[in-house]
Amino acid sequence: MILAFLSFTATQVQAFELFGWKFFESSEEEQEAVLDPLPYEAEISVSAGEEETTSELKSASILVQEQSKPPSGEAGLLSRALSDRERLVAKLYSDGRYGGTVDISLNGLPLETALEQSDLPDARPVKVNILINPGPAFTFGKVSVSSKGGDLSTDPAFWGLTGGDVAASGKILTAENRILSILRGRGYPKARIAERRITADHSSKRLDVTLLADAGPQARFGRVSVNGTKVTDPDFVVQQAMLPEGGIYSPEDLARARKRLNELGIFSSIRLVEGEIEGPDGSLPITIEVSERKRHVIGAGASWSSTEGFGVEAYWRRRNLFGRGELLSIDGSVGRLGNESLADLEYSARIAFEKPGVFGPLTSFSTSLGAKQENPDAYKSRSITFDAYLNHQFGETLKGRAGAEVYYANEDDVFGEADYLLAGLPAELTFDNRDDLLNPSKGIFAALFMEPAYDTLNSNAMGFVKGTVSSYFALDDSKRFILAGKATAGSIFAPSVEAIPASRRYIAGGGGSIRGYAYRNVGPRVDGEVTGGRSIIELSGEVRIQVTETIGVVGFVDAGNAYEDSFPDFSEGLKVGVGGGLRYFTPIGPLRIDAAVPLDPEKDDPDFALYVGLSQAF
C-alpha cells in the first residue's frame, strides 16, 4: 500500500514532473526558441492508395506530424522535406513497394528545384504537397543465404525469406540481424554481412536477394580490465562479472555479467567493450567501463489505507562502504497514524549490512538488527530481531538464503501478556521468471519459507512453513487482458496457538491478504477476539484490463482464512472479499487504487476498504 516513495542524493534540486504535475519549476525553464520559425501547411495525397496505407504514410511523415512545430527558416524546411522523403521511401520499402514514388513540392516548386535554388516563393505559410504513388507490392524471387564459416543454414525459409512472400525490407533486415546474432552466439564476435545484393525486377514484381555472411575468427574471452572506478576495487568488479577467461566467447555471458554488476546497485552505467581478437587462440580482451553512483542515499515514503490509516517511512543508505559493494542501511517507519493514540502507533527501526561476493561471486552475506511495535486489533507486540543470512543465486530464476535468527517479543493478546525468546534457523527458496516485477504479464513467482525454532524462555519447540505461488497469463498478444492468480498456504508446528508469539501466528485480512477485511482480523477467535492460528490458506484472482496506454481497470476476488490446527480443518469457511480498482501506468510502475467489500464481515471489519499503492497487488 505504498502511496509514494522517493530517494535522492545530495545534488542540486531540479524541476521534475510526476503524474502530470510539475514541481520545482522556474520561469527560466522554457523550451529553446526556434530562430526564424517558418510556418507551413502540409497535405499528403496517395494515388490509388488504400485507406490503411494512406494512414500509415501520414503517420510516417515528419512534415505532416510536426507541422505545428515550424522549422528554422527555409533551410530548416528544406532539410525536413528531404528527410521526410527518405522516411516515406523507407516506409514503402518496408511494405515491399520498390516501384513507388514520393514527390514533394513547396509552394508549387519541386523539392529538387528548391534545393538547387535554396530559395522558396514568398507565400506564407508555405504550402507543402506530398504526392505518393505506392506502386505494387513485390514478392521474393531468388533468395540465397550463405556464409564464410559458422555453418549457417542455406534454407531461405529458415530466415523468413520464402519465395512468393511479400518482400518487405524489414524481413531482410531481420534475417541479417538473426544471422549475426546466431554467429555471435557461436563465438564469432566480429561476424558481419560481407555482401548484400538486392535486385528488383520491375517487370515481374519480384525481388532477388543474396546475403553472404563472414563469420570471422572464433574468439575466446581474454583478459578483463576495468575503467572508471574511483572507490570500487577493480578486482572485485572482475570477480563479480564472472567472465570465463579462456572460454568460448558468448553474448549471453556478457549479458549475465552486466546483470550481475547492475544488481550490485553501485554503478549508474555499465559498458562491456570488446577489443580486437589477439593471438592464435583468438583471445578477445574485454574492458568493463563503469560510472559509480553517489554513495549516500536518503529516501522517504508514505502509505495509506482506509483500514490502517497513514504510514510514513524513511531510510539512509551508504553504498560501497569499503569499496567491494557493501551496503549499510538504516530504516525507520511509523504506522497507523490517525487511527491510534501516540502510544499505540506502530513503529519500526532497523539497521542492516550487506556484503556481496563472499564464498564466490554468487553468494552474499547480510545481517540486520531491528526493533518494532505492532498494534493490529488482535494483539500488541514489542519485538527485537537479530538475523544473519548467506544468500546464494543458483541461476537466472532461482535463489535462496539460509541463516540464523534470534527473536524477542513482549506481547499482549487475548491470552494475556507473555514474553518469548526464539532462536531459529530460517531458510527460503525463491523462483521468479516474471517478465516485469511491478506489472507482470507472464511467468511464475514462487517462494518457500521454513524455520525450525526454539523458545528458550518457555521451553517450546516449533517449526514454521509457508509457501506462496503467483502466476500470470496474457489473453492477447498486446497484453491488455491479463489473468493473475495467487495462492498461499502455511503451517506452524507447535504445542498450541498460545505457545507461538502472536506476531508470528497466522492471521489473514488486509491489503496483502484478503482485501476488504480489517488488517490481521481473520482467523480463530476467543470471546470474539482474534487469536491467530497455526495454519492459513489465502487465494486471490484478478482480471487486469489495460484500457489505454496509461489507464487500466481490475476486478478481483480474494478468499482465505486461518485455522487453529497445524493443518487447515476448514471448520470455518473461507472469508471472501470482492472489489475492483483503477491503474495509472507510470514509468516507475502502476499506481494502484483498489476498493474492496467483505462478504462475511465480523467484529472490527469495515463495510468496505480502500487501498492506494504502487505496483500491482501481487
C-alpha positions as CSV (number, residue, x, y, z in Angstrom):
1,M,0.0,0.0,0.0
2,I,2.8,2.4,-0.8
3,L,1.5,5.7,-2.0
4,A,4.8,7.3,-2.9
5,F,8.4,6.6,-2.5
6,L,11.3,8.9,-3.3
7,S,15.0,8.6,-2.9
8,F,17.7,11.1,-3.7
9,T,21.3,12.0,-3.2
10,A,22.7,15.3,-2.1
11,T,22.6,17.1,-5.5
12,Q,21.0,20.2,-6.8
13,V,17.2,20.0,-6.9
14,Q,15.9,20.1,-10.5
15,A,12.4,20.5,-11.8
16,F,10.5,17.3,-12.4
17,E,7.1,16.1,-13.4
18,L,5.1,13.3,-11.7
19,F,1.8,12.1,-13.0
20,G,1.3,15.3,-15.0
21,W,2.1,17.7,-12.2
22,K,5.3,19.8,-12.3
23,F,7.4,20.5,-9.2
24,F,10.3,23.0,-8.6
25,E,9.8,24.6,-12.0
26,S,11.1,28.1,-12.5
27,S,10.1,30.6,-15.2
28,E,13.5,30.3,-16.8
29,E,12.9,26.6,-17.7
30,E,11.3,27.0,-21.1
31,Q,11.8,25.2,-24.3
32,E,14.6,26.6,-26.5
33,A,13.0,29.0,-29.0
34,V,13.3,28.3,-32.7
35,L,15.1,31.1,-34.6
36,D,13.2,32.5,-37.6
37,P,10.4,29.9,-37.5
38,L,8.8,29.2,-40.9
39,P,5.2,28.2,-40.8
40,Y,3.9,25.7,-43.4
41,E,0.8,23.6,-44.2
42,A,1.4,20.0,-45.3
43,E,-1.0,17.9,-47.3
44,I,-0.4,14.3,-48.3
45,S,-2.1,12.6,-51.3
46,V,-1.8,8.9,-52.1
47,S,-2.7,7.8,-55.6
48,A,-4.6,4.5,-55.7
49,G,-3.8,4.0,-52.0
50,E,-5.9,2.1,-49.6
51,E,-7.2,3.9,-46.5
52,E,-4.8,1.9,-44.3
53,T,-1.8,2.7,-46.5
54,T,-2.7,6.4,-46.5
55,S,-3.0,6.5,-42.7
56,E,0.3,4.7,-42.3
57,L,2.1,7.1,-44.6
58,K,0.7,10.1,-42.9
59,S,1.9,8.7,-39.5
60,A,5.4,8.2,-41.0
61,S,5.6,11.7,-42.5
62,I,7.6,14.3,-40.4
63,L,6.1,17.1,-42.4
64,V,2.6,16.1,-41.6
65,Q,3.1,15.1,-37.9
66,E,5.3,18.1,-36.9
67,Q,3.7,21.0,-38.9
68,S,2.7,22.5,-35.6
69,K,6.4,22.9,-34.8
70,P,7.8,25.2,-37.6
71,P,11.4,24.6,-38.6
72,S,14.1,27.3,-38.6
73,G,13.9,29.3,-41.9
74,E,13.7,27.9,-45.4
75,A,16.9,25.8,-44.9
76,G,15.2,24.1,-42.0
77,L,12.1,23.3,-44.0
78,L,14.1,22.0,-46.9
79,S,16.1,19.8,-44.6
80,R,12.8,18.5,-43.1
81,A,11.4,17.8,-46.5
82,L,14.5,15.9,-47.7
83,S,14.5,13.8,-44.5
84,D,10.7,13.2,-44.9
85,R,11.2,11.9,-48.5
86,E,13.8,9.4,-47.2
87,R,11.4,8.2,-44.5
88,L,8.5,7.8,-46.8
89,V,10.5,5.8,-49.3
90,A,11.8,3.6,-46.5
91,K,8.2,3.1,-45.4
92,L,7.2,2.0,-48.9
93,Y,10.2,-0.4,-48.9
94,S,9.0,-1.8,-45.6
95,D,5.7,-2.7,-47.3
96,G,7.6,-4.4,-50.2
97,R,6.8,-1.5,-52.6
98,Y,10.0,-0.9,-54.5
99,G,8.5,0.9,-57.5
100,G,6.7,3.6,-55.6
101,T,7.5,7.3,-55.9
102,V,7.4,10.2,-53.5
103,D,7.2,13.8,-54.9
104,I,7.3,16.8,-52.6
105,S,6.6,20.4,-53.7
106,L,6.9,23.6,-51.7
107,N,4.6,26.5,-52.9
108,G,4.4,24.6,-56.2
109,L,8.2,24.3,-56.5
110,P,9.6,20.7,-56.7
111,L,11.9,19.7,-53.9
112,E,14.9,19.1,-56.2
113,T,14.5,22.6,-57.8
114,A,14.1,24.2,-54.3
115,L,17.3,22.5,-53.2
116,E,19.2,23.8,-56.2
117,Q,17.8,27.4,-55.8
118,S,17.9,27.4,-52.0
119,D,15.0,29.8,-52.2
120,L,11.2,29.4,-51.9
121,P,8.4,31.6,-53.3
122,D,7.2,34.2,-50.8
123,A,3.8,32.8,-50.0
124,R,3.4,32.2,-46.2
125,P,2.6,29.8,-44.7
126,V,4.4,27.6,-47.2
127,K,2.1,25.1,-49.0
128,V,3.7,21.7,-48.9
129,N,2.2,19.0,-51.1
130,I,3.3,15.4,-50.8
131,L,2.2,13.1,-53.7
132,I,2.9,9.4,-53.2
133,N,2.4,6.6,-55.7
134,P,2.9,3.4,-53.6
135,G,3.2,1.1,-56.6
136,P,2.7,-2.6,-56.5
137,A,4.0,-4.9,-53.7
138,F,6.9,-7.0,-54.7
139,T,7.4,-10.7,-53.7
140,F,10.6,-12.6,-53.0
141,G,12.2,-14.3,-56.1
142,K,15.5,-16.0,-55.9
143,V,17.0,-15.9,-52.4
144,S,20.5,-17.1,-51.5
145,V,21.9,-17.1,-47.9
146,S,25.5,-18.4,-47.3
147,S,28.4,-17.8,-45.0
148,K,32.1,-18.0,-44.8
149,G,32.5,-20.1,-41.6
150,G,29.9,-20.5,-38.9
151,D,28.0,-23.3,-40.7
152,L,24.7,-21.4,-41.3
153,S,21.5,-22.8,-42.8
154,T,21.1,-22.0,-46.5
155,D,17.4,-22.5,-46.5
156,P,15.8,-19.1,-47.2
157,A,12.6,-20.1,-45.4
158,F,14.6,-20.6,-42.2
159,W,15.5,-16.9,-42.3
160,G,11.9,-15.8,-43.2
161,L,12.7,-15.1,-46.8
162,T,10.4,-17.5,-48.5
163,G,9.9,-17.2,-52.2
164,G,6.5,-15.7,-53.2
165,D,6.0,-13.9,-49.8
166,V,5.8,-10.1,-49.8
167,A,9.3,-8.8,-49.9
168,A,9.2,-6.3,-47.0
169,S,12.6,-4.7,-46.4
170,G,12.1,-5.4,-42.7
171,K,12.2,-9.1,-43.3
172,I,15.7,-8.7,-44.9
173,L,17.0,-6.7,-42.0
174,T,15.5,-9.2,-39.5
175,A,17.2,-12.0,-41.4
176,E,20.6,-10.2,-41.3
177,N,20.3,-9.4,-37.6
178,R,19.4,-13.0,-36.9
179,I,22.4,-14.3,-38.9
180,L,24.7,-12.1,-36.9
181,S,23.1,-13.0,-33.6
182,I,23.5,-16.7,-34.3
183,L,27.1,-16.3,-35.3
184,R,27.9,-14.2,-32.3
185,G,26.2,-16.8,-30.1
186,R,28.5,-19.4,-31.6
187,G,31.6,-17.5,-30.6
188,Y,32.2,-15.2,-33.6
189,P,32.1,-11.6,-32.2
190,K,33.3,-10.0,-35.4
191,A,30.7,-11.6,-37.7
192,R,29.4,-9.3,-40.4
193,I,27.3,-9.2,-43.6
194,A,30.1,-9.2,-46.2
195,E,27.8,-8.9,-49.2
196,R,24.2,-7.8,-49.6
197,R,22.9,-7.9,-53.2
198,I,19.2,-6.9,-53.8
199,T,17.8,-6.8,-57.3
200,A,14.2,-5.6,-58.0
201,D,12.7,-6.9,-61.3
202,H,10.0,-4.3,-62.1
203,S,8.6,-6.4,-64.9
204,S,7.9,-9.4,-62.7
205,K,7.5,-7.5,-59.5
206,R,10.0,-9.9,-57.8
207,L,12.9,-9.1,-55.5
208,D,16.0,-11.3,-55.7
209,V,18.2,-11.3,-52.5
210,T,21.7,-12.5,-52.0
211,L,23.2,-12.4,-48.4
212,L,26.8,-13.5,-47.7
213,A,27.9,-13.5,-44.1
214,D,31.5,-13.6,-43.0
215,A,31.8,-15.2,-39.5
216,G,35.4,-14.1,-39.0
217,P,37.6,-15.9,-36.4
218,Q,36.1,-17.7,-33.4
219,A,37.1,-16.0,-30.2
220,R,37.7,-16.8,-26.5
221,F,37.4,-14.5,-23.6
222,G,40.7,-12.9,-22.8
223,R,41.9,-10.6,-20.1
224,V,39.3,-8.5,-18.4
225,S,40.2,-4.9,-17.3
226,V,38.2,-2.2,-15.5
227,N,37.9,1.5,-16.2
228,G,36.0,4.2,-14.3
229,T,36.3,3.0,-10.7
230,K,37.1,5.6,-8.0
231,V,36.1,3.8,-4.8
232,T,35.4,0.3,-6.1
233,D,38.1,-2.3,-6.1
234,P,38.7,-3.3,-9.8
235,D,39.4,-6.9,-8.8
236,F,36.0,-7.0,-7.2
237,V,34.4,-5.9,-10.4
238,V,36.2,-8.6,-12.4
239,Q,35.2,-11.2,-9.8
240,Q,31.5,-10.3,-9.9
241,A,31.4,-10.2,-13.7
242,M,32.4,-13.8,-13.8
243,L,33.6,-13.7,-17.4
244,P,35.2,-17.1,-18.1
245,E,38.7,-16.3,-19.3
246,G,39.7,-18.8,-21.9
247,G,36.1,-19.8,-22.5
248,I,34.4,-19.5,-26.0
249,Y,33.0,-16.0,-26.5
250,S,29.3,-15.8,-25.6
251,P,27.0,-12.8,-25.7
252,E,24.9,-14.5,-23.0
253,D,27.9,-14.5,-20.7
254,L,28.3,-10.7,-21.3
255,A,24.6,-10.1,-20.6
256,R,24.8,-12.1,-17.4
257,A,27.9,-10.2,-16.3
258,R,26.2,-6.9,-17.0
259,K,23.1,-8.0,-15.0
260,R,25.3,-9.1,-12.0
261,L,27.2,-5.9,-11.9
262,N,24.0,-3.9,-12.2
263,E,22.4,-5.8,-9.3
264,L,25.2,-4.6,-7.0
265,G,23.5,-1.2,-7.1
266,I,26.7,0.8,-7.0
267,F,27.1,1.7,-10.7
268,S,25.0,4.3,-12.7
269,S,26.3,2.9,-16.0
270,I,28.0,-0.2,-17.2
271,R,29.6,-0.9,-20.6
272,L,31.4,-4.1,-21.7
273,V,33.7,-3.1,-24.5
274,E,35.1,-5.8,-26.8
275,G,38.6,-5.3,-28.0
276,E,40.3,-6.8,-31.0
277,I,40.9,-10.5,-31.3
278,E,44.6,-11.3,-30.5
279,G,46.9,-14.3,-30.9
280,P,46.5,-17.7,-32.4
281,D,44.0,-18.8,-29.7
282,G,41.6,-15.9,-30.7
283,S,41.8,-14.1,-27.3
284,L,39.3,-11.3,-27.0
285,P,40.1,-8.7,-24.3
286,I,37.1,-7.2,-22.5
287,T,37.1,-3.8,-20.8
288,I,34.4,-3.1,-18.2
289,E,33.7,0.6,-18.2
290,V,31.6,1.8,-15.2
291,S,30.4,5.0,-13.6
292,E,29.9,4.9,-9.9
293,R,26.7,6.1,-8.3
294,K,26.5,8.6,-5.4
295,R,27.4,6.7,-2.2
296,H,24.9,8.4,0.2
297,V,21.2,8.0,-0.4
298,I,18.2,9.1,1.7
299,G,14.6,8.3,0.9
300,A,11.1,8.8,2.3
301,G,7.7,7.2,1.6
302,A,4.1,7.2,2.6
303,S,1.3,4.6,2.7
304,W,-2.4,4.8,3.3
305,S,-5.5,2.5,3.5
306,S,-8.9,3.2,4.9
307,T,-8.5,0.3,7.4
308,E,-4.9,1.0,8.6
309,G,-4.6,4.8,8.3
310,F,-1.4,6.6,7.2
311,G,2.1,5.4,7.5
312,V,5.4,7.1,6.8
313,E,8.9,5.7,6.4
314,A,12.4,6.9,5.7
315,Y,15.8,5.4,5.1
316,W,19.5,6.3,4.9
317,R,22.0,4.2,2.9
318,R,25.7,4.2,2.4
319,R,26.7,2.3,-0.8
320,N,30.0,0.7,-1.5
321,L,31.0,1.1,2.1
322,F,34.5,-0.5,1.8
323,G,34.9,-0.5,-2.0
324,R,33.6,-4.0,-2.6
325,G,29.8,-3.4,-3.0
326,E,28.9,-3.3,0.7
327,L,25.7,-1.6,1.7
328,L,24.8,-0.1,5.1
329,S,21.1,0.8,5.7
330,I,19.2,2.5,8.4
331,D,15.4,2.4,8.1
332,G,12.5,3.7,10.2
333,S,8.7,3.9,10.0
334,V,5.6,4.9,11.8
335,G,2.2,3.4,11.0
336,R,-1.5,3.6,11.8
337,L,-1.3,7.4,12.1
338,G,-4.7,8.9,12.6
339,N,-6.1,5.6,13.9
340,E,-4.4,5.3,17.3
341,S,-3.0,7.3,20.1
342,L,0.7,8.1,20.1
343,A,1.4,5.2,22.5
344,D,-0.5,2.7,20.3
345,L,1.1,3.6,17.0
346,E,3.2,1.1,15.1
347,Y,6.9,1.8,15.0
348,S,9.9,0.1,13.5
349,A,13.7,0.8,13.2
350,R,16.3,-1.4,11.6
351,I,20.0,-1.3,10.7
352,A,21.3,-3.7,8.1
353,F,24.5,-4.6,6.4
354,E,25.0,-6.5,3.2
355,K,28.2,-7.7,1.6
356,P,28.3,-9.3,-1.9
357,G,30.9,-11.7,-3.1
358,V,31.6,-13.9,-0.1
359,F,32.5,-17.5,-0.8
360,G,32.3,-16.6,-4.5
361,P,30.6,-14.0,-6.7
362,L,27.1,-15.7,-6.4
363,T,27.0,-15.7,-2.6
364,S,26.4,-12.7,-0.4
365,F,26.2,-12.1,3.4
366,S,23.5,-10.0,5.1
367,T,22.7,-9.2,8.7
368,S,20.3,-6.9,10.5
369,L,19.2,-5.7,13.9
370,G,15.6,-4.4,14.2
371,A,13.0,-3.3,16.7
372,K,9.3,-2.7,16.2
373,Q,6.0,-2.3,17.8
374,E,2.9,-3.8,16.1
375,N,-0.6,-2.9,17.1
376,P,-3.3,-4.6,15.0
377,D,-6.7,-5.2,16.6
378,A,-5.8,-8.7,17.6
379,Y,-2.6,-8.0,19.7
380,K,0.1,-5.6,20.7
381,S,3.7,-6.7,20.2
382,R,7.1,-5.1,21.0
383,S,9.9,-7.1,19.5
384,I,13.7,-7.1,18.7
385,T,15.2,-9.3,16.0
386,F,18.7,-10.1,15.1
387,D,19.5,-12.2,12.0
388,A,22.3,-13.2,9.7
389,Y,22.0,-14.9,6.3
390,L,24.0,-16.3,3.5
391,N,22.3,-15.6,0.2
392,H,23.0,-17.6,-3.0
393,Q,22.0,-17.2,-6.6
394,F,21.6,-20.7,-8.1
395,G,20.6,-19.5,-11.6
396,E,18.8,-16.8,-13.5
397,T,15.5,-17.5,-11.9
398,L,16.4,-19.4,-8.7
399,K,17.9,-18.1,-5.5
400,G,17.9,-19.0,-1.8
401,R,19.1,-18.0,1.6
402,A,19.7,-19.6,4.9
403,G,20.8,-18.3,8.3
404,A,20.1,-17.8,12.0
405,E,17.7,-15.6,13.9
406,V,17.2,-14.5,17.5
407,Y,13.7,-13.0,18.1
408,Y,12.5,-11.5,21.4
409,A,8.9,-10.3,21.9
410,N,6.8,-8.9,24.7
411,E,3.1,-9.2,23.7
412,D,-0.4,-8.6,24.9
413,D,-3.3,-10.5,23.4
414,V,-6.5,-12.4,24.3
415,F,-4.4,-14.9,26.3
416,G,-2.7,-12.1,28.4
417,E,0.8,-10.8,28.5
418,A,3.8,-13.0,27.7
419,D,7.5,-12.9,26.7
420,Y,9.1,-15.1,24.1
421,L,12.7,-15.6,23.1
422,L,13.1,-17.6,19.9
423,A,16.3,-19.0,18.3
424,G,15.7,-20.2,14.8
425,L,17.4,-21.3,11.6
426,P,15.3,-19.8,8.8
427,A,15.7,-20.8,5.1
428,E,14.0,-19.6,2.0
429,L,14.0,-20.6,-1.7
430,T,12.6,-18.3,-4.4
431,F,11.8,-18.9,-8.1
432,D,10.9,-15.9,-10.3
433,N,10.7,-15.8,-14.1
434,R,8.2,-12.9,-14.3
435,D,8.7,-10.6,-17.3
436,D,8.1,-7.5,-15.1
437,L,8.4,-7.3,-11.4
438,L,5.9,-4.4,-11.0
439,N,3.4,-5.2,-13.7
440,P,3.9,-8.8,-14.8
441,S,2.0,-10.3,-17.8
442,K,3.5,-13.8,-17.8
443,G,5.7,-16.0,-15.6
444,I,5.6,-17.5,-12.2
445,F,6.8,-16.3,-8.8
446,A,7.1,-19.0,-6.1
447,A,8.6,-18.8,-2.6
448,L,9.0,-21.5,0.1
449,F,10.0,-20.5,3.7
450,M,10.9,-22.8,6.5
451,E,12.3,-22.2,10.0
452,P,12.8,-24.6,12.9
453,A,12.8,-22.5,16.2
454,Y,13.0,-23.0,19.9
455,D,11.5,-20.7,22.6
456,T,14.2,-20.6,25.3
457,L,12.0,-18.7,27.8
458,N,9.1,-21.2,27.6
459,S,10.9,-24.3,26.5
460,N,8.8,-24.8,23.4
461,A,10.0,-26.1,20.1
462,M,8.2,-25.1,16.9
463,G,8.5,-25.0,13.2
464,F,7.3,-22.5,10.6
465,V,6.5,-23.4,7.0
466,K,4.9,-21.1,4.4
467,G,4.7,-21.2,0.6
468,T,3.3,-18.9,-2.0
469,V,2.9,-19.0,-5.8
470,S,1.7,-16.4,-8.2
471,S,1.1,-16.9,-11.9
472,Y,0.2,-14.6,-14.8
473,F,-1.3,-15.2,-18.3
474,A,-2.0,-12.7,-21.1
475,L,-5.1,-13.4,-23.2
476,D,-3.9,-11.4,-26.2
477,D,-0.6,-10.6,-27.9
478,S,-0.8,-6.9,-26.9
479,K,-1.0,-8.0,-23.2
480,R,-4.0,-5.8,-22.5
481,F,-6.1,-8.6,-20.9
482,I,-4.2,-10.5,-18.2
483,L,-5.4,-13.1,-15.7
484,A,-3.4,-13.2,-12.4
485,G,-3.7,-15.7,-9.6
486,K,-2.0,-16.2,-6.2
487,A,-2.2,-19.0,-3.6
488,T,-0.6,-19.1,-0.2
489,A,-0.5,-21.8,2.4
490,G,1.3,-22.1,5.7
491,S,1.6,-24.3,8.8
492,I,3.2,-23.8,12.3
493,F,4.0,-26.9,14.2
494,A,3.8,-26.0,17.9
495,P,2.2,-27.4,21.1
496,S,-0.6,-24.8,21.0
497,V,-1.5,-21.4,19.5
498,E,-0.7,-19.8,22.8
499,A,2.8,-21.1,22.7
500,I,3.5,-19.1,19.5
501,P,4.2,-15.3,19.6
502,A,1.1,-13.5,18.4
503,S,3.1,-11.6,15.8
504,R,4.3,-15.0,14.3
505,R,0.8,-16.6,14.3
506,Y,-1.1,-16.9,11.0
507,I,-3.8,-14.2,10.8
508,A,-5.4,-13.2,7.5
509,G,-7.0,-10.0,6.3
510,G,-5.9,-6.7,4.9
511,G,-4.3,-5.3,1.7
512,G,-1.7,-8.0,1.2
513,S,-4.1,-10.8,2.2
514,I,-8.0,-10.7,1.9
515,R,-8.9,-7.2,0.7
516,G,-12.0,-5.7,2.3
517,Y,-11.4,-7.1,5.8
518,A,-9.5,-5.3,8.6
519,Y,-5.8,-5.8,8.8
520,R,-5.0,-9.2,10.5
521,N,-8.6,-9.7,11.6
522,V,-9.5,-13.0,10.0
523,G,-8.8,-16.2,12.0
524,P,-9.7,-18.2,15.1
525,R,-11.3,-16.2,17.9
526,V,-11.7,-16.5,21.7
527,D,-14.5,-14.4,23.2
528,G,-14.8,-12.6,19.9
529,E,-11.2,-11.6,19.8
530,V,-8.8,-12.9,17.1
531,T,-6.1,-15.2,18.4
532,G,-4.4,-16.2,15.2
533,G,-3.8,-19.8,14.2
534,R,-1.3,-22.5,13.2
535,S,-2.3,-22.7,9.5
536,I,-3.5,-20.4,6.8
537,I,-5.0,-20.5,3.3
538,E,-5.1,-17.5,1.0
539,L,-6.3,-17.3,-2.6
540,S,-6.5,-14.3,-4.9
541,G,-7.6,-13.9,-8.6
542,E,-7.6,-10.8,-10.7
543,V,-8.7,-9.8,-14.2
544,R,-6.5,-6.9,-15.4
545,I,-7.6,-4.9,-18.4
546,Q,-5.4,-2.1,-19.9
547,V,-8.0,0.4,-21.4
548,T,-5.5,2.9,-22.7
549,E,-1.7,3.3,-22.6
550,T,-2.0,4.9,-19.2
551,I,-5.3,3.6,-17.7
552,G,-6.3,0.2,-16.6
553,V,-9.1,-1.5,-14.6
554,V,-9.0,-4.5,-12.4
555,G,-11.6,-6.8,-10.9
556,F,-10.6,-9.2,-8.1
557,V,-11.7,-11.9,-5.7
558,D,-9.8,-12.7,-2.5
559,A,-10.5,-15.6,-0.2
560,G,-8.9,-17.2,2.8
561,N,-8.8,-18.0,6.5
562,A,-6.6,-19.0,9.3
563,Y,-7.2,-22.1,11.5
564,E,-6.3,-23.2,15.0
565,D,-4.7,-26.6,14.0
566,S,-1.4,-27.0,12.1
567,F,-3.3,-28.2,9.1
568,P,-6.5,-26.4,7.9
569,D,-9.6,-28.3,9.0
570,F,-11.9,-25.9,7.3
571,S,-14.1,-25.8,10.4
572,E,-14.8,-22.2,9.3
573,G,-15.4,-21.5,5.6
574,L,-13.2,-19.2,3.6
575,K,-13.7,-15.5,4.0
576,V,-14.3,-13.8,0.7
577,G,-13.7,-10.2,-0.4
578,V,-14.6,-8.8,-3.8
579,G,-13.7,-5.5,-5.5
580,G,-12.3,-3.5,-8.3
581,G,-9.7,-0.9,-9.0
582,L,-8.0,1.5,-11.3
583,R,-4.4,1.5,-12.5
584,Y,-2.5,4.5,-13.8
585,F,0.6,3.3,-15.5
586,T,3.7,5.3,-14.8
587,P,7.4,4.8,-15.7
588,I,8.0,3.5,-12.2
589,G,5.1,1.1,-12.1
590,P,1.3,1.2,-12.0
591,L,-0.4,3.5,-9.4
592,R,-3.0,1.3,-7.8
593,I,-6.4,2.3,-6.3
594,D,-8.5,-0.6,-5.1
595,A,-11.9,-0.7,-3.3
596,A,-13.0,-4.0,-1.7
597,V,-16.1,-5.3,0.2
598,P,-16.0,-8.1,2.7
599,L,-18.8,-10.6,2.0
600,D,-18.8,-12.0,5.5
601,P,-17.6,-9.3,7.9
602,E,-17.1,-9.9,11.6
603,K,-16.2,-7.7,14.6
604,D,-13.9,-4.8,13.6
605,D,-14.3,-5.4,9.9
606,P,-15.3,-2.4,7.8
607,D,-18.2,-2.1,5.3
608,F,-15.6,-1.5,2.6
609,A,-11.9,-0.8,2.4
610,L,-9.8,1.4,0.0
611,Y,-6.2,0.8,-0.8
612,V,-3.7,3.0,-2.6
613,G,-0.2,1.9,-3.7
614,L,2.4,1.5,-6.4
615,S,2.7,-1.7,-8.4
616,Q,0.1,-4.4,-8.8
617,A,-1.4,-6.1,-5.7
618,F,0.7,-9.2,-6.5
